[in-house]
Amino acid sequence: MNHRINLLASAIPLLLLLLLTLLPQPTTAVDTARSIQIMNESGRRVVVHWINPDTGEMVLQSDPDVLNGASMDLNSFVGHTFEVRELPAKKTGFCAGEDETCRVDHFTVNSNQDQVIMIKEGVEVEHTDSKTIASKSASTLLDDCKSTAKSHLSSDPESAINILEDLTKCVQKGIAVEIERANEEIAFQATVRKDMAALVENYTCADESLNTTEAKRTEYWESGGEFGRRMKVSVMIDRPASRIHTIEDFLTDDECRAVEEAAAPLLHDATVADGSGGSKLSESRKAQQAGIKVHWEKEEEGDLIARLSRRVYDYVNHVLPFNIRENGQEDLMSIQYFGRGPDDEAPDRYMPHCDGDCNGLDFKPG
């Protein structure tokens, strides 16, 4: 049997708030990995190389080039420097720079998130990120409000208090507009993600010849304890904020039967969070689920479910640096899906979804 486990009152505070967006924030070395998107709008083909800081070696990152109008994603680290180089035209064999030279520009990954590298006409790099965009927006807002305040001051130098109130109102109005724009964008992105879910499911389920996603790498893990053994691990996704591993034969036959027997009298329709602290039924999640209590006091006696649960914690702690213990954790969860045939109009399934708000923002820790 092959089992798997998938695993804002006054003007001063307002101005300070805006000015703080212009100041650099402290960074740590805990997570320096950054995802970069490179977009080529230069009208030319280009190649992207990482420059090894120790040897100066040029390491190709594009595969092999980035066509005009195309984009590429790049996983890198803060401080890494890259070269963008124009390639000769295929028809003429020459570049479009002065004296037909190939133009070059560089960029260095900074500590900000959501970095986008725009390769503009002339092979000139424009480096933007979420903090830069916020800083520009804040600067533009302050400049507009200061201009209005200076105009009022020159026409009526004695009414400083009124001018300060006008400045405050100007800033408040500008911030309200920016927040509204941001909320509109978040709502739009959430709608796109939800609409994509149905499309992805329909495509993958309709194509019976579609291959399973290939693992990024394969490794082996040795479980501990009396019944420890070597298991094959397929690493499907390995990112700073998400990891998906599949482990072959994670459960023994006896452990599998013990889970099924414990879950059988407790199975009920699976639910999703309703946004107000409760739960509700949803068409996007059709399954039977049961929470199985783990009798940790029987672990030393060889209790099968306790043994399995210990293996789950051991592997999670092997992969993640959190040293998670069983105290205060949820019960072992059994989820069962029924109906897989071609005549099942709505078989049990868990559609592609977002855990929590579907707005694309980072989850808050805690």
N, C-alpha and C positions, 0 to 999 in steps of 0.2 A: 504494500500500500504506500503510495507516494503522497505525503501530506506537506502543505506549505503554509507559512505564516507571513502575512504582509504587514511585513512589519512597516476783558479790557476796561471814567470818572474824570480825570483831569487830562490837560494836554501833555503834561510831563510824562506820566506813565505811558501814554500812547506813543509819544515820540521815542521813549526809551525802548519800547517794544519793537518799533520799526528799526531803530538803530542797531539793536541786538542782532537783527538778521544780517547786518553788514559786517559783523565781527566774526573772526574765525573761531570755530568751536574746537575744544580739545579733542584729540583722538587718542585711541589706545591701540596697542598692537594685538589686541585680542582677535580682531577680525579685520584683516587688511584686504581680503578678497573683494573684488569689484567686478560687476558685469558691465561690459561696455558695448554700445551699439555703434557701429561705423556705417555711415551712409554716404555713398559716392554720388555727388551732384556736380562733379567737375567737368563732365563731358568727355572724360578720358578714362581709359583703363588704368588702374593703379594696383600696386602690390603693397602689402603691409608687412613690415619686419619688426620683431622685438630686438632691441639692442642690448646685448649682454653687457652689464655694467663692469664686469671684471675683465672680459677679454675683448669687448668691442665687436664680437661676432654678431652678424646679422642672421636672425633666425626667422625664417618665413612663417607667417601666421595665416595669410590668405591662401586659398586652395584652388588654383595657384594665384588668381588675381581677382579683383573686384570690378565688375563691369560698371559702366556708367548707368546710374539709376538703380543699382543693386545695393544691398546692405549685407553686413556680416556681424554676427555676435562674437564677442571675445571675452573670455574669462581671464582676468589678470589680477594684479596686486598693486596697492598704493605705491607710487614711486617708480614704477616701471615705465620706461620710455620707448616709444615706437617711432619708426620712420614710415612715412607714406611717400611712395615714389611713383611717378608717372611712367607708364610703359609706352614704347613706340607704337604708332598706328600700324595695324597689320598690313594695310595696303601700301603705305609709303616707307615704312620702316623707320620713321623719324618721330621725334616728340614735338610738341607744340611750343616749347620754351624758346627763349632767345637763342639764336644760333642753333635751333633745333635740338637743344639740350633737354633732357628729361628733368622736369621740375620736382623738387623735394620739399617736404615740410615734416615737422615732428610734433608729437604731443606726449605729455606725461600724465599718467593716471593719478588723480588727486584723491583726497579722502572722502569726497562727497558721493552721494548716491545718484543713481539714474543718470549716468554720464553718457552723452551722445557726442560722437565725433562727426561733424559735417565736413566733408571734403568739397570745398567750393570751387568755382571757376578759377583757373590758374593754379589748381592743386594747392590751395590755401586751406589750412585746417582751422575750423571754428569749433572750439571745445565748450560745450554747455553741460550743465547739470542742474539738479533741482535747487541747490542753494544759490547758484549764479542767477537762475531765473527769478527766484524770490528776491534777491538783492537788487536786481535791475528794476523789478516791479516796485519795491519799496523806495528806491532812489527816485524813480519817476514820480511816484506819489508825493514824496517830500518836496521835490523840485516844483511841482505844480502848486502845492499849498504854500510854499515859501514865496513863490512869485506873486500869488494872490495877496499874501500878507504884506509884502513889500509895496505893492500897489496901493493898498489901503493906508499904509504908514506914510507914504509920500503925500497922499491927499489929505490925511487927517492925523498929524503926528501926535496929537494929545489923547487919542483914544486907544491907548495901548491895551487896555483890558478887553475892549470890544474886538480888537484885532486878534488877541489871544483866543477869545471865544470862537472867532471865525476860523482860526487855524485849527482849533480842536474839532469843529464841525466838519471842516474839510477832510481832516485825517479820518474821522469816523466814517464819513460817507465813502471815502476811497476804500477803506478796509472792508466795509459792508459789500461793496461792489466786487472786490477781489474774492471774498468768501463765497458770494453767490456764484461767481464763475467757477470756483473750485468745486463747489457742491454739484453744479450742473455737470461738470466733467466726471466727477466720481459716479454720479447716477448713470451717466451714459456708459462708462466703462463697466459698471455692474450689469447693466442690461445686455451689453455685448457678451460678457462672460456667461450669463445665464442662457442666452440664445445659442451660444456655441455648444452648450452641453448636449442639447437635443440633436444638433447636427453631427457632433462627434459620435454619439451613440448610434444614430441611424447609419452612418458610414461604416463604422467598424463591425456592426452586427450584420449588415447586408453583404459585406464582402467576405465570403467564407474562405477565400484563398489568402486573405491578409495575414501575413506572418506575425507571430508574437514579437514584441519588442526585443531586440537583442541586448544582452547584458553589456554594460560598459566594461566590466571585468569579472572574473571569477576568482574566488579565493576559498579558503577552508577555515573552519572554526572548530575547535575542540571543546565540547561541553564538559563540565566538571561533574564531580559526584560519582557515586557507585555505578550509575548507568551512563556515564559519559561516553561520548563517541565523536568521531570526526564527521563533520557535515559540510556539504558543498554549498557555498553561498554565491548567489548571482546578484551583483550590484547593478540595479537598473537605473537609479538616479542617485547622484552623489553631489549635492550642492550644499552651501553653507546653511540654508534654511530648510532643506528638505532632503530626505534620504529614503529610498525604497530598496529593500533587500528581500530576496526570496531565498528560503533555506529548504533544501530538499530533505525529506524524511525528518522534519523537526519533531513530530510526534511519533511515538511507537504505536503499534496497532492497539495495544491495551490502553494506552492513554487516550487514544481517539474514541474507543468504545466508552470509556469512563466519562468523557466530556459529553458524548451523545446521550448517555443514560441520565446524567445529572441535569442536562438541559431540557430533556423531553417534557417533563411536567410543568416547566416554567416558561415554555415558548409563548410569545405573544407578538402582535403586530409591532414592527419596529417604528419608532417615532423620530422626529427631528425637533430641534429647539424652536420655540415659537417667538423668540425675541423678547419675551417678558419674564423669563425665568422658568417657564414651563415647557411642555412638549406638545406636539401635535402629529397627527398622521399626515403623510405627504406622498403624492404620486411619484415623486422623484426617488423615494426610498421605499421599496416594497420588499419586505423580508420578514422572517420570524427571528426574534432575538430572545436571549435569556441570560441573565446575570447569574453566574455560578459562584457560590461562596467557596472560598479557598480555606480549608482547615489547616492552617499553618502548624497548629499544635500536633498534627499527625504527620508532619513532614518526615521526621526521623523514623516513623513506622513504615515509610514507603508509600504513603498515600499518593496515588497516581496524579491527581489534579494538583496537589501541592508540589509534586516533583516537576510536573510540566510548567507550572507557574514560576518556579524557581529558575528554570531554564530560560523563560522569557526575560526575567530580570537580569540574569547573567549576560544574555546576549545584548540587551539594551545598554547595559553598563559597559560592555565590551566595545560597542560602537560609539557611545556618547559619553562625555566627561562629566556626568551628573551624579553618579553613585546613587541611583534611585533605590530606595528600600520599599518593602511591601507595606510598611505601616502607613495607614491613611489613604491607600490607593483604592481604586475601584475593583470590583470583583472581576474575575475572568469572564469575558463576554463571548458567548457563542451566537453566531449569526448564520442562519440557514436560508438558502434560496431554493425555491421550487419552480419548476416549469422552465424548460429550455428548448422545447420542440418547436418546429416551424409553424404549428397550428396554435401556439400560445400567443394571443394578441398582446397581452401585457404580462409577461413572465416577471417573477420577482427579480429585481435588480436595484442597484444603487447607481443612479445616473451621475455623470461628472458634475461636481458641485464645489461650492466654497464652504469651508468650515468657518462659521461666523459671518461677518459682513463680506459681501462679494464686491469690494471696492478696490482691490489691488494693493491696499496699504499693508505695511508690515504689522504683524501681530504684536500686541503689547505683552511684555513678559509678566509673569506672575499669575 
